[in-house]
Amino acid sequence: MCGIVGILSTTKKDTAVYIYDALTILQHRGQDAAGIVTAHKGRFYMRKSNGLVKNAFRTKHMASLLGDMGIGHVRYPTAGSSSGAEAQPFYVNSPYGIAFAHNGNLTNTKELAKELFEQDRRHINTNSDSEILLNIFASELDKQKKQHINEQDIFASVKKVHQRVRGAYATIGIIPGFGIFGFRDPNGIRPLILGKRTTKGGTKHMLASESVALTALGYEITQDIKPGEAVVIDREGNIMVQQCAQQPKYSPCIFEFVYFARPDSVIDDISVYKARLRMGERLAAKIHKKWDGEKIDVVIPIPDTSRVSALQLASELKIKYSEGLIKNRYIARTFIMPGQKLRKKSVRQKLSAIELEFKGKNVLLVDDSIVRGTTSEQIVKMARDAGAKKVFFASAAPAVRHPNVYGIDMASEKEFIAHNKTTEEICQAIGADRLIYQDLDDLIWCVQQGNKKITQFDCSCFNGEYVTGDINQKYLDNIEAIRADTVKEKNHTNESSELICNDVE
């Protein structure tokens, strides 16, 4: 899961600054690396580095990012590694010069890498599937054999990409002297939203992963790019959109609404905030039915993503709601730490309990989901250490039992606390007195109410059904071998000296 943004402006002076601001707003989508590429007078200007946006860019970097159009990226690594060499955007010089940012994960990477070498005669320099996707697009565009391209050449190339590539991808690219473009995979698994901002100096156009990146910067939402669609914005600000997939099917990732997206975002016409309110309502109804007679004194959310659901749950059950856990906002999101040891270390640094909200009480802790159980187990212990009489636990999402292959770092089912366990066994493992999960049908209903035209969601981490139809056990075994926490911990150690070198100016 990553955050991407692209801007084309007629004012020319502040494009990089707006991209920087947008990436800061999208920081929750990736904290591993950040990058910006701009285009000016036929040349690219690039800065990318490991770390947060605020650490990757200094005044001198921003001053050097010239041009009236550019793209930005915040990285959350899944495929590939955390090496600085894999920070995005990526760039190829042929044809025309293309810079490219990608959110998602390809599922036929090995086959594509072989094709690129044997058929397309292209060299891949990293382990990133994003570089492969860029080169597939570049190769198809090169086949147009034109000195000057137009939007139809872009659309034709995207059609070929859809035919060759499998998996999840929302992308934004720029071509100097031409404009910016973006496209979304035929299932629409990862989001991409278009907006514009009219000023006295001219009109700015922007593509981004979440609506909040646009609205916070004064942009008006124009449309969601639909599954399989491509959009081209030329230097004059003309916008062209075309469907490039033969059989597009809306299947957005439901985990965007559970955890990743900000609550103030609207994705595919679905308010993340309202979806989470409904999650709280449905979970409250299940608790009322299943736990009738259980005395709960206070509902406490595990900040931040569970707050909306927990607040609505408390309201429905007519139970006191309290902010009993305080978050250190300078600690990164533990779900996207590169290894289990680092996650365990950061939980106590991230959260602290207000004892008076726990002491002598039956406490219901509410989280958005339970994946590895690392955070859940430690927070239950924290609640008991603060004097809680009983500790109940509720998850606004169903049990995570299957790997995610579309860009979320959940690769090994053996690392999931729900693997081969009943709800009672999971409850015992995290040390809670009682545990309850949201039903999948209820979760789907909660999200679907925002846009009833969407009849299918990617719920693969909950039900093991993969919308691209190309995932088998051999593939799952392979990604577990290269993306499990034990592998990430080893890679993190091996890359530490390299990362230090990459960040030294």
C-alpha positions in Angstrom: 0.0 0.0 0.0 1.4 3.4 -1.0 0.3 6.9 -1.7 0.6 8.5 -5.1 -0.1 12.0 -6.4 0.3 13.9 -9.7 -0.2 17.5 -10.5 -0.2 19.5 -13.7 -0.3 23.3 -13.3 -0.3 26.3 -15.5 1.2 28.5 -12.8 4.6 26.6 -12.9 5.9 28.1 -9.6 4.5 25.9 -6.8 3.9 22.4 -8.3 6.6 20.7 -6.2 5.3 22.4 -3.0 1.8 21.2 -3.7 3.0 17.6 -4.3 5.0 17.8 -1.0 1.9 19.0 0.8 -0.2 16.2 -0.7 2.4 13.5 0.2 2.4 14.8 3.8 -1.4 14.3 3.8 -1.0 10.8 2.4 1.8 10.0 4.8 -0.4 7.4 6.6 -0.2 5.3 3.4 3.5 4.8 3.5 6.3 5.8 5.9 9.3 3.9 4.4 10.3 6.3 1.7 9.2 9.4 -0.3 10.0 10.9 -3.7 9.0 13.6 -6.1 9.8 14.0 -9.8 9.0 17.2 -11.8 9.4 18.0 -15.5 10.7 21.3 -16.9 11.8 22.2 -20.4 12.1 18.5 -21.4 14.1 17.5 -18.3 13.2 15.5 -15.2 14.2 16.8 -11.7 14.1 14.1 -9.0 14.5 13.8 -5.2 13.7 10.6 -3.3 15.0 9.2 0.0 14.1 6.7 2.7 12.1 8.1 5.6 9.1 10.4 6.1 8.2 13.2 3.7 9.4 15.9 6.2 12.8 14.1 6.4 13.2 13.4 2.7 13.0 17.0 1.5 14.8 20.1 2.5 14.5 23.7 1.1 17.4 23.0 -1.3 15.6 20.0 -2.7 12.3 21.8 -3.2 14.1 24.7 -4.9 15.6 22.3 -7.4 12.3 20.6 -8.3 11.4 22.8 -11.3 8.4 22.5 -13.6 4.7 22.8 -14.0 4.0 19.1 -13.6 5.2 16.3 -11.4 4.4 13.2 -9.4 5.0 12.1 -5.9 5.1 8.8 -4.0 5.2 7.6 -0.4 6.2 4.0 -0.1 5.0 1.1 2.0 7.1 -1.9 0.9 5.6 -5.2 0.1 7.2 -6.7 -3.0 10.9 -5.9 -3.2 12.7 -4.5 -0.2 13.2 -1.4 1.8 16.3 -0.4 -0.1 16.7 3.2 -1.1 17.1 2.1 -4.7 13.5 1.0 -4.7 12.1 4.4 -3.6 9.7 5.8 -6.2 9.0 7.4 -8.6 10.9 5.4 -11.1 12.2 6.7 -14.5 13.0 5.3 -17.9 14.6 7.4 -20.7 13.0 5.5 -23.6 10.7 6.2 -25.2 10.3 10.0 -24.6 11.3 9.8 -21.0 8.7 8.6 -18.5 8.5 9.0 -14.7 6.1 6.7 -12.9 4.6 6.1 -9.5 2.6 2.9 -8.6 0.4 1.8 -5.7 -0.5 -1.9 -5.5 1.2 -5.2 -6.2 1.5 -7.3 -9.3 0.8 -11.0 -9.2 2.6 -12.2 -12.3 5.9 -10.4 -11.7 8.1 -13.4 -12.6 6.5 -13.9 -15.9 6.6 -10.2 -16.8 10.3 -9.9 -15.8 11.1 -12.8 -18.1 9.1 -11.3 -20.9 10.7 -7.9 -20.5 14.2 -9.5 -20.9 13.5 -12.0 -23.7 10.8 -10.1 -25.7 11.0 -6.4 -24.9 14.8 -6.3 -24.5 14.5 -4.2 -21.3 16.7 -4.3 -18.2 15.2 -4.3 -14.7 17.5 -2.9 -12.1 15.6 -3.6 -8.8 13.3 -6.2 -7.3 10.4 -3.8 -7.5 7.3 -4.8 -9.4 6.7 -1.1 -10.0 9.7 -0.9 -12.2 8.4 -3.9 -14.1 5.0 -2.2 -14.6 6.7 1.0 -15.8 8.8 -0.9 -18.3 5.8 -2.9 -19.6 4.0 0.4 -20.2 7.1 2.0 -21.8 7.6 -1.0 -24.1 4.1 -0.9 -25.3 4.3 2.9 -25.9 7.5 2.4 -27.8 5.7 0.1 -30.2 3.6 3.0 -31.4 6.7 4.1 -33.4 5.9 7.8 -33.2 8.0 10.9 -32.8 5.1 12.8 -31.2 2.5 10.9 -29.3 -1.1 11.8 -28.4 -3.7 10.6 -25.9 -4.8 7.7 -28.1 -1.2 6.3 -28.0 -1.4 6.4 -24.2 -4.8 4.6 -24.2 -3.6 2.0 -26.7 -0.5 1.3 -24.5 -2.7 1.0 -21.3 -4.9 -1.5 -23.1 -1.9 -3.7 -23.7 -0.8 -3.3 -20.1 -4.2 -4.6 -19.0 -3.7 -7.6 -21.2 -0.3 -8.5 -19.9 -0.4 -7.5 -16.2 -2.2 -9.1 -13.4 -2.8 -7.8 -9.9 -3.5 -4.4 -8.3 -2.2 -1.1 -9.7 -3.2 2.5 -9.6 -0.5 4.5 -11.4 0.4 8.1 -12.3 3.1 9.1 -14.8 4.5 12.1 -16.6 6.1 12.6 -20.0 8.0 15.8 -20.5 6.5 18.1 -23.1 3.3 16.0 -23.2 1.5 15.9 -19.8 0.5 13.5 -17.1 -1.5 10.3 -17.2 -2.9 7.7 -14.8 -4.7 4.4 -14.9 -6.3 1.8 -12.7 -6.4 -2.0 -12.9 -9.5 -3.6 -14.3 -10.7 -4.6 -10.9 -10.2 -1.1 -9.4 -8.5 -2.7 -6.3 -6.5 0.4 -5.5 -8.0 3.9 -5.6 -7.3 6.8 -7.9 -9.1 10.2 -7.8 -9.1 13.2 -10.1 -9.6 16.8 -9.2 -9.0 20.4 -10.3 -8.4 23.8 -8.7 -9.0 27.1 -10.6 -7.0 30.1 -9.6 -6.3 33.5 -11.0 -3.1 32.1 -12.4 -4.7 29.2 -14.2 -6.1 25.7 -13.5 -4.3 22.9 -11.7 -5.2 19.3 -12.2 -4.4 16.6 -9.6 -4.6 12.8 -9.3 -4.2 11.2 -5.9 -4.9 8.0 -3.9 -7.4 9.6 -1.6 -9.8 12.5 -1.9 -8.5 14.2 1.3 -5.2 14.9 -0.5 -7.2 17.0 -3.0 -9.8 18.6 -0.8 -7.2 19.7 1.8 -5.3 21.6 -0.8 -8.4 23.3 -2.2 -9.1 21.0 -5.2 -12.6 20.1 -6.3 -13.2 16.4 -6.8 -14.0 15.7 -10.5 -14.3 11.9 -10.5 -12.9 8.6 -9.4 -11.0 6.9 -12.2 -13.0 3.7 -12.7 -11.6 0.2 -13.0 -9.7 -0.2 -16.2 -9.9 3.5 -17.1 -7.0 5.7 -18.1 -6.9 9.5 -17.9 -4.6 11.8 -19.8 -4.1 15.5 -19.1 -2.1 17.4 -21.7 0.0 20.5 -21.2 -2.9 22.7 -22.1 -5.0 21.2 -19.4 -7.3 19.1 -21.6 -8.6 16.0 -19.9 -9.3 12.8 -21.8 -10.6 9.7 -20.1 -11.1 6.3 -21.8 -12.0 2.7 -20.7 -9.1 0.5 -21.7 -10.1 -2.9 -20.2 -12.2 -5.4 -21.9 -14.1 -6.6 -18.9 -13.7 -4.1 -16.0 -15.3 -5.1 -12.7 -15.5 -2.9 -9.6 -13.8 -4.8 -6.8 -12.1 -2.3 -4.5 -10.1 -3.5 -1.5 -12.3 -3.5 1.5 -9.3 -3.1 3.8 -9.0 0.5 2.6 -12.2 1.3 4.4 -11.3 -0.8 7.5 -7.8 0.6 8.1 -5.7 2.3 5.5 -7.7 5.3 4.3 -8.2 8.4 6.4 -11.8 8.7 7.7 -12.2 12.1 6.0 -11.6 10.5 2.6 -14.2 9.5 0.0 -13.2 6.6 -2.2 -15.4 5.4 -5.1 -18.2 7.7 -3.8 -18.0 5.9 -0.4 -17.4 8.0 2.7 -14.8 6.1 4.8 -16.1 7.9 7.9 -19.7 6.8 7.3 -18.6 3.2 6.5 -16.8 3.1 9.8 -19.9 4.4 11.6 -21.9 1.6 10.2 -19.2 -0.9 11.3 -19.7 0.3 14.8 -23.5 -0.1 14.5 -23.4 -3.6 13.1 -20.8 -4.7 15.7 -22.9 -3.2 18.5 -25.9 -5.2 17.3 -23.8 -8.4 17.3 -22.5 -7.7 20.8 -26.1 -7.0 22.1 -27.2 -10.3 20.6 -24.2 -12.5 21.6 -23.2 -10.9 24.9 -26.6 -10.1 26.3 -26.2 -9.6 30.1 -22.5 -9.0 30.0 -21.7 -5.8 32.0 -19.5 -3.4 30.1 -18.5 -0.2 32.0 -16.6 1.7 29.3 -15.8 1.5 25.5 -12.2 2.5 24.7 -10.9 2.7 21.1 -7.4 1.7 20.1 -6.3 4.8 18.3 -6.5 6.0 15.7 -8.4 4.1 13.0 -11.0 2.4 15.4 -12.2 5.7 16.9 -15.2 6.2 14.6 -16.4 2.6 14.9 -15.9 2.6 18.7 -17.8 5.9 19.2 -20.8 4.7 17.3 -20.7 1.3 19.0 -20.7 3.0 22.4 -23.6 5.2 21.4 -25.7 2.2 20.1 -25.0 0.2 23.3 -25.5 3.3 25.5 -22.2 2.7 27.2 -19.7 5.4 28.3 -17.0 6.1 25.6 -13.6 7.1 26.8 -10.2 7.9 25.3 -8.4 5.7 27.7 -5.4 5.1 25.5 -3.1 8.0 24.5 -1.1 7.7 21.3 2.4 9.1 20.8 2.0 10.7 17.4 5.7 10.5 16.7 5.7 6.7 16.4 4.9 5.2 13.0 1.9 2.9 12.4 2.9 -0.5 13.9 1.0 -2.5 11.3 3.6 -1.4 8.6 6.8 -1.9 10.6 9.3 -4.1 8.7 9.3 -7.0 11.3 7.6 -8.5 14.3 10.4 -7.6 16.7 10.2 -4.0 15.7 6.4 -4.0 16.0 6.6 -5.4 19.5 9.1 -2.8 20.6 7.1 0.1 19.3 3.7 -0.7 20.8 4.6 0.3 24.3 6.3 3.4 22.9 3.2 4.2 20.8 0.5 3.9 23.4 0.0 4.6 27.1 -3.0 4.0 29.3 -4.9 6.5 31.5 -5.3 4.4 34.7 -8.4 6.0 36.0 -10.3 4.9 32.9 -9.4 1.3 33.5 -9.1 0.7 37.2 -11.8 -1.6 38.6 -13.8 -1.5 35.3 -15.0 -4.0 32.7 -13.4 -2.5 29.6 -14.4 -3.1 26.0 -11.4 -2.4 23.7 -12.3 -1.8 20.1 -9.8 -2.1 17.2 -10.3 -1.8 13.5 -8.9 -5.4 12.9 -6.6 -8.0 14.4 -3.8 -9.2 12.1 -0.8 -10.7 13.8 -2.1 -10.0 17.3 1.0 -8.2 18.4 -0.7 -4.9 19.3 -3.8 -6.6 20.7 -2.0 -8.8 23.1 0.1 -6.0 24.5 -2.8 -3.6 24.8 -4.8 -6.2 26.7 -1.9 -6.6 29.1 -1.6 -2.8 29.3 -5.3 -2.6 30.3 -4.8 -5.2 33.0 -1.7 -3.4 34.3 -3.8 -0.3 34.6 -6.3 -2.1 36.8 -9.0 -3.3 34.5 -11.3 -5.8 36.2 -12.2 -7.5 32.9 -10.9 -6.8 29.4 -13.2 -7.5 26.4 -12.0 -7.1 22.8 -14.0 -6.2 19.7 -12.7 -6.1 16.1 -14.6 -4.0 13.5 -13.4 -6.4 10.8 -13.6 -10.2 10.5 -10.7 -12.5 11.4 -7.7 -12.1 9.0 -6.9 -15.6 7.9 -5.5 -15.4 4.4 -2.6 -13.5 2.8 -3.1 -10.3 0.9 -1.4 -10.3 -2.5 -2.6 -6.9 -3.7 -0.3 -4.5 -1.9 -0.9 -5.0 1.9 1.9 -6.5 4.0 0.1 -9.6 5.0 2.0 -12.3 3.3 2.2 -15.3 5.6 -0.9 -16.8 7.1 1.2 -18.6 9.7 1.9 -15.1 11.2 -1.8 -14.3 11.6 -3.0 -14.9 15.1 -6.2 -16.3 13.6 -4.4 -19.0 11.7 -5.9 -22.4 12.6 -7.5 -20.9 15.7 -11.1 -20.5 16.8 -12.3 -17.2 18.2 -12.0 -18.7 21.7 -8.4 -19.7 21.1 -7.6 -16.2 19.7 -9.2 -14.7 22.7 -7.0 -16.8 25.0 -3.9 -16.0 22.9 -4.3 -12.2 23.3 -5.3 -12.6 26.9 -8.8 -11.1 26.8 -11.8 -12.3 28.7 -14.1 -12.2 25.6 -13.5 -11.5 21.9 -15.9 -10.7 19.1 -15.4 -10.2 15.4 -17.5 -8.4 12.8 -19.2 -10.7 10.4 -18.0 -10.4 6.8 -21.5 -10.0 5.4 -22.0 -7.1 7.8 -18.7 -5.5 6.9 -19.5 -5.7 3.2 -23.0 -4.2 3.9 -21.4 -1.3 5.9 -19.1 -0.3 3.0 -21.6 -1.1 0.1 -24.2 1.3 1.5 -22.0 4.2 0.4 -22.2 3.1 -3.3 -24.7 0.3 -4.0 -23.5 0.2 -7.6 -20.4 -1.7 -6.3 -21.5 -5.3 -5.9 -18.1 -6.9 -5.1 -15.2 -6.1 -2.9 -11.8 -7.7 -2.6 -12.1 -9.4 0.8 -9.4 -11.9 0.2 -7.6 -11.5 3.5 -10.9 -12.5 5.2 -12.3 -15.2 2.8 -9.4 -16.3 0.7 -11.2 -15.4 -2.6 -8.9 -13.5 -4.9 -10.6 -11.3 -7.4 -8.0 -11.5 -10.1 -8.5 -15.3 -10.4 -4.9 -16.2 -10.8 -3.8 -17.0 -7.2 -3.0 -20.6 -6.2 -1.2 -22.2 -3.3 2.1 -22.2 -5.1 2.0 -18.5 -5.5 1.0 -18.0 -1.8 3.9 -20.2 -0.7 6.3 -18.2 -2.8 5.2 -14.8 -1.4 5.5 -16.2 2.1 9.0 -17.3 1.4 10.1 -13.8 0.3 7.8 -11.5 2.4 7.4 -13.1 5.8 8.4 -11.1 8.8 11.5 -13.3 9.4 12.7 -12.4 5.9 11.9 -8.7 6.4 13.8 -8.6 9.7 16.8 -10.1 7.9 16.5 -7.6 5.0 16.1 -4.7 7.4 19.4 -5.6 9.2 21.3 -6.2 5.9 20.1 -2.9 4.5 20.7 -0.7 7.5 24.1 0.5 6.4 23.0 1.0 2.9 20.0 3.2 4.0 22.4 5.4 6.0 24.6 5.9 3.0 21.6 6.7 0.8 20.4 9.5 3.1 23.8 11.2 3.5 24.1 14.3 1.3 
